[in-house]
Structure formats: C-alpha cells, structure tokens
C-alpha cells in the first residue's frame, strides 16, 4: 500500500487521487475514440461534453452521500467534514441519473441513446478498473484476513495482516470486461449491469471493511441486486426492439 506520493519533504499527493485522475483521462479518451469507431455524428459527440461534466458532478455528489449513509457520518460543520469519503455505487447511481436523460436528449430522443450509453459503459469499465487500483494503494475497500494463497500482506488496524485484495479482484474483472466490451460495444450497458452486479454481489462476502449490514447483506450487495434487476429486463427489451427497429434501415449522420 502506498497512500501518498512524496513530492517534497513537506508536500505529498494522495495516490488514490492520482489514480482517479488517470482513470478520468483514460475514460474520456476512450469515449471519443469509441464515438469515432461507432460513427456517432460529430455534433452529438461534441454535445456530450456537457453531459459528461454533469454526470461527473452528479456522481461525485451521490458518492459522498452514500458513503456518509453507510458510515452514519453527517458532519455539516465544514466541507471537509461532510466529504469524509466516496462510495463507488453512490457515484454510479448519481451518474446514471444524469447520463440517462442526457444521452436521451443528445441522442436525438432515443435514436442514439443506447449507443451513447453503451459507449459510456465501456468507459466506465476502464475508469472503474483503474480506480480500484487506487483503492488498493490508498488502503480502502480491503478484504477479510486470510492465510490462503489468494491473500496479500496489507495494513489493517495498525498492523500488517494477510488479507484478500478484493480491490485487485475487482480491477482484474473490470479490465477483462473492458477488453471484451471495447470490441463489442453493443449491449455494453446491460453487460456491465448484469455481470458486474453479479460479481460485486459475491465479492462482497470477502470484504473486510465494515459498512454495516441490512438483512444480512451489505449496502453494496443490495445495490448489486438492483443492478441485476435493471439489467435483466433491459436485455430482453433491447433484444426484441433493436433488431426490428433497425431492420432495413441505414444509419443517417
């Protein structure tokens, strides 16, 4: 774990923040590359800049809110007290609240909506994978102690113990999902909802950081269930409607 990068004797920067910055840059570059490969018209691609900005702002806000909810921390005395941490699933929910209507409006009210959402989903896979490495280096989202071969030495509670590196499991899964989806962009949205929802649900049983339980499941597991529930009918709807809608039609720029 390397939570800080020492710049000078008195100045340092958070490794987690550095990885988040790298994730954002990689995701944005991937977005414009995929828009070109998917023949998204230039006007729509340029207009998506505003949607991406609003999506990031909404994601940041909801990430903080869900983190405070999980840890029961509601300190309104100062900005630093209120922003005590971030939770990915909060960011995902907040991002969707902005991205879905934004893609609908920019995507000619339905015509390009799913194409843009699929592209954003591929970018999310990459950014999420890089961000999880930041979690590992920063010291959060660690797994339960284990003596097995899958564990790695990790500082927990002031001492080094062998624990499941659940952050790296997450990252590896997301990188694989990204590598497949960047060449198969269609249906990337529900692919992410279903496959990552299932993966995250089960990997949560290995998590060692306490975020509270509700009816035996963590908040992230309940959100995983919601992702699976949302992804299942979405898959059925797109499988039925998209082929019929596009049959015999050519894409017009």
Phi, psi and omega in degrees: 000132179227080186292335184228144173253116182284119177269310174226184179296335184244356183233141178211164179230144181292128177297323179300315180296323178297315181293324176296319177298317177297320180297317180296315180297315180297319181293318181293316178298320178295322180302309183291327177294316181289326177300320179294316181292329181269008177059037175287128181305149185300319182300314179294322179298315180293321180293337180292346179301319179293320178296317180298317180297314179294323179297317180294320179295315179296319179297317180297317181297310182290332176296317178292316182299315181291324177298317178295323179295317181295322185257006178054047180241110181230074181260105182263011184289334181202158178302319180293329178287323180287318180271080182271349181169181182229150175234126185302314184297328174297318177296322179296314180296316179296321179296319180295324180298331178265322186290318184297305178294328179295315178293329179294317181288315180290325183277036176057040176053048173125329187294318181249006187305307183290328177298314179293320178293324177296317180296316178298325180294320177297317178297321179297320179303314181293311180299320179295318180298316179292320179298325179294330174295322175298323176297318180297314181290329183278341176097020179242169174059033182280168183263182179286152175299143179207151175260003183284172183289343181277356181271159177227149176299132185211139180281112180229126178063032177087000179220159181273124178228158177276125185218161176291124176279070185300333177297320181286328174299314178302311183299315181298317179298316182292323176297318178296318179296322178293315182300323177286317187287333180293337177261350179225070188294322182303133179071018179295330180299303181289334175298318179292312182302314184285305187288317179288325176302314178295314181298313182294324179302314184280326180292337179297335178292343178263355182290141182252346179277130186279121176236012179088155179234149175226115185054040174084359181238151178282162177304322180294327178291322177295321177292325176300319177299318179297321178297317180296318179297321180287323184288329184294304178293330178298321177297315180295319181295315182290325179295328182274320190269319188297313180300320182291321182293324184267356184296125177075010181241146177252148180290129179253124178282000000 
